[in-house]
C-alpha cells in the first residue's frame, strides 16, 4: 500500500516485514537531523504485526532524492505531498527535527494524518550557535561527536557513541548543518492551540538536547495531548530503550 505513495513521489522507505493489513492502523516514522529511516529499525521490527509501520528518509537523506530542504515548512510540505500521493492516512511519529516537521504538517494539512507522536522534540528547537559554527567550519567531526554524545544518556559506552558518529557521518555535513539551521528557526509554541489531532509525547528522562520540560510544555498547551517519560533514556529513547518506547507507542496506537 505504501508503494502507491512512491509511484509519483519517490522516497526512501523502510517497512515492517509483515504484509500491509488494511484493518490495522498505519504509522509513518520521521527521523531527526542528519538521520535516516534506519534509526527506527527497533520500531520496524518490534511493531510489525501490530501496526502497518514504515520509516521514511527525508529528501536529501540516504535513499530519498534531494535536495535537502532548508526549513521545517518545506520538509512538511514534502512530507504532505508524499502522504497525499497515496491512500494511507497514517499517524505520524517525528523524532527531534521530525517532530517539528510533524507539528508543521498538523498545522498546515491536518486532513492527511490521523494523529501524531512527538518523540524527543519541542515546539521550539533552538540550537547552540557553537554547534552551527563548528558544523560550518573546516573540521566538523568534533561537532558531530559532541552532538552524538549529547544525544545519548550520560554514561553511554564509547562503542555506542562511535557507532552513532559513523551513522551521522554518512549524511553530508551540509545536509546536517541545514537540518540544524531549520531546527534553530523553528517555533510554533504560539500555535499549539490550533492543533486538534490526537497527540502523544515520548521523551527520555535523561534527554540532554530536548529535556522532558519541552514535551511537558506541549502537553500543557496542546489540548488533549499526553506524555510518557521513559526512564534511563536520552534523546534517542527509541534506540536506547526500545521496549519501553514501543510499549508506550502501541498504547497510543490502540486508539486508532
Residue pairs with C-beta under 8 A, 6 or more apart in sequence:
1 20
1 22
1 26
1 52
1 86
1 87
1 88
2 13
2 15
2 20
2 52
2 54
2 86
2 88
3 86
4 85
4 86
4 87
4 88
5 11
5 82
5 83
5 85
5 86
5 88
6 13
6 85
6 86
7 85
7 86
8 85
9 81
9 82
9 85
10 64
10 65
11 56
11 57
11 59
11 63
11 64
11 65
11 82
12 36
12 37
12 56
12 57
12 61
12 62
12 63
12 64
13 37
13 54
13 55
13 56
13 57
13 63
14 37
14 38
14 40
14 41
14 44
14 54
14 55
15 44
15 52
15 53
15 54
15 55
16 44
16 45
16 47
16 48
16 49
16 51
16 52
16 53
16 54
17 44
17 45
17 48
18 48
18 49
20 52
21 52
24 50
24 51
24 52
25 51
25 52
25 90
25 91
25 114
25 253
25 256
26 51
26 52
26 53
26 54
26 88
26 89
26 90
26 91
27 47
27 51
27 52
27 53
27 54
27 90
27 91
27 92
27 93
27 249
27 253
28 54
28 55
28 56
28 83
28 88
28 90
28 91
28 92
28 93
29 37
29 40
29 43
29 44
29 53
29 54
29 55
29 56
29 92
29 93
29 95
29 98
30 55
30 56
30 58
30 79
30 92
30 93
30 94
30 95
30 98
30 99
30 101
30 102
31 37
31 39
31 40
31 55
31 56
31 57
31 58
31 61
31 95
31 97
31 98
32 39
32 95
32 96
32 97
32 98
32 99
32 120
32 179
33 96
33 97
33 176
33 179
33 180
33 182
33 183
34 61
34 168
34 171
34 175
34 176
34 179
35 61
35 95
35 97
35 98
35 167
35 168
35 171
36 57
36 61
36 62
36 63
36 170
36 171
37 55
37 56
37 57
37 62
37 63
38 55
38 62
38 167
39 55
39 95
39 167
39 236
39 238
39 239
40 55
40 238
42 238
42 239
42 242
42 245
42 246
43 53
43 55
43 238
43 242
43 245
43 246
43 249
44 53
44 54
44 55
46 242
46 243
46 246
47 53
47 246
47 249
47 250
50 250
50 253
51 250
51 253
52 88
52 90
54 90
56 64
56 79
56 82
57 63
57 64
58 64
58 68
58 69
58 75
58 78
58 79
58 98
58 101
59 65
59 66
59 67
59 68
59 69
59 75
59 78
60 66
60 67
60 68
60 69
60 175
61 68
61 171
61 175
62 170
62 171
68 174
68 175
68 178
68 179
69 75
69 78
69 178
69 182
70 178
70 181
70 182
71 182
71 185
72 97
72 100
72 101
72 104
72 182
72 183
72 185
72 186
73 104
73 108
75 97
75 101
75 104
75 182
76 101
76 102
76 104
76 105
76 108
76 109
77 108
79 92
79 101
79 105
80 105
80 108
80 109
80 112
83 89
83 90
83 112
83 113
84 109
84 112
89 112
89 113
89 114
90 113
90 114
91 113
91 114
91 115
91 116
91 117
91 252
91 253
91 256
92 102
92 105
92 113
92 115
92 116
92 117
93 102
93 116
93 117
93 118
93 119
93 249
94 100
94 101
94 102
94 103
94 116
94 117
94 118
94 119
94 121
95 119
95 120
95 121
95 236
95 238
96 119
96 120
96 121
96 125
96 183
96 209
96 210
96 235
97 121
97 125
97 179
97 182
97 183
98 119
98 121
99 118
99 119
99 120
99 121
99 122
100 121
100 125
100 182
100 183
100 186
100 188
102 113
102 116
102 117
102 118
103 116
103 118
103 121
103 123
103 188
103 195
104 186
104 188
105 112
105 113
105 116
106 113
106 116
106 195
106 197
106 199
107 188
107 191
107 194
107 195
110 195
110 196
110 197
113 197
114 197
114 198
114 256
115 197
115 198
115 199
115 200
115 252
115 255
115 256
116 197
116 198
116 199
116 200
117 199
117 200
117 201
117 202
117 249
117 252
118 199
118 200
118 201
118 202
118 215
118 218
119 201
119 202
119 203
119 237
119 238
119 245
120 202
120 203
120 204
120 207
120 209
120 210
120 215
120 235
120 236
120 237
121 210
121 214
121 215
122 210
122 214
122 215
122 217
122 218
123 187
123 188
123 189
123 192
123 214
123 217
123 218
123 221
124 186
124 187
124 188
124 189
124 214
125 183
125 184
125 186
125 210
126 183
126 184
127 180
127 181
127 183
127 184
131 143
131 146
131 147
131 180
132 177
132 180
132 181
132 184
134 140
134 142
134 143
134 146
135 143
135 144
135 173
135 176
135 177
135 180
136 177
137 143
140 173
140 176
140 177
141 165
141 169
144 165
144 168
144 169
144 176
145 161
145 165
147 168
148 161
148 164
148 165
148 168
149 156
149 161
150 208
150 209
150 234
150 235
151 164
151 208
151 209
151 234
151 235
151 236
152 160
152 161
152 164
152 234
152 235
152 236
152 240
153 204
153 206
153 208
153 232
153 233
153 234
153 240
154 206
154 208
154 234
156 234
156 240
164 236
168 176
189 217
189 221
192 218
192 221
192 222
193 221
193 222
193 223
195 222
196 223
198 224
198 252
198 255
198 256
199 218
199 222
199 224
199 225
199 226
200 225
200 226
200 227
200 228
200 248
200 252
201 215
201 216
201 218
201 219
201 225
201 226
201 227
201 228
202 215
202 227
202 228
202 230
202 237
202 238
202 245
202 248
202 249
203 210
203 211
203 212
203 214
203 215
203 227
203 228
203 229
203 230
203 237
204 212
204 229
204 230
204 231
204 232
204 233
204 234
204 235
204 236
204 237
204 240
204 241
205 212
205 229
205 230
205 231
205 232
205 233
206 232
206 233
206 234
207 233
207 234
207 235
207 237
208 234
208 235
209 234
209 235
210 235
212 229
215 227
215 229
216 227
218 225
218 227
219 225
219 226
219 227
226 252
228 248
228 251
230 237
230 241
230 244
230 245
230 248
231 241
231 244
232 240
232 241
233 240
233 241
233 244
233 245
234 240
237 244
237 245
238 245
